[in-house]
Amino acid sequence: MAGETDGGGMGPRTEHRVLANLNRIGGEVADRCARGVWAGNQDAEHANQEEQEEMKKQVLPKQKKQ
């Protein structure tokens, strides 16, 4: 499931399922993967927020000109 995403982060439901599955698997490797999934999703959320803010900056000046 983690490999299917487009880099924009997982939705909350998918993230929960992936982390639950990794928790069931257990062990050091699964724990490391879970930390990576969580961190990667946090990074994607941050990047998405920055991208949305940048898009707003580009759209707002155009709207004011009209």
Contacts in CASP RR format, 6 or more apart in sequence:
PFRMAT RR
TARGET T0000
AUTHOR 0000-0000-0000
METHOD contacts of the structure
MODEL  1
MAGETDGGGMGPRTEHRVLANLNRIGGEVADRCARGVWAGNQDAEHANQE
EQEEMKKQVLPKQKKQ
1 10 0 8 1.000
1 14 0 8 1.000
1 17 0 8 1.000
1 18 0 8 1.000
1 21 0 8 1.000
2 10 0 8 1.000
2 18 0 8 1.000
2 33 0 8 1.000
2 37 0 8 1.000
5 14 0 8 1.000
7 44 0 8 1.000
8 44 0 8 1.000
8 47 0 8 1.000
8 48 0 8 1.000
9 15 0 8 1.000
9 40 0 8 1.000
9 41 0 8 1.000
9 44 0 8 1.000
9 45 0 8 1.000
9 48 0 8 1.000
10 18 0 8 1.000
10 37 0 8 1.000
10 41 0 8 1.000
10 44 0 8 1.000
11 41 0 8 1.000
15 37 0 8 1.000
15 38 0 8 1.000
15 41 0 8 1.000
18 34 0 8 1.000
18 37 0 8 1.000
19 34 0 8 1.000
19 37 0 8 1.000
19 38 0 8 1.000
22 30 0 8 1.000
22 31 0 8 1.000
22 33 0 8 1.000
22 34 0 8 1.000
22 37 0 8 1.000
23 30 0 8 1.000
23 34 0 8 1.000
END
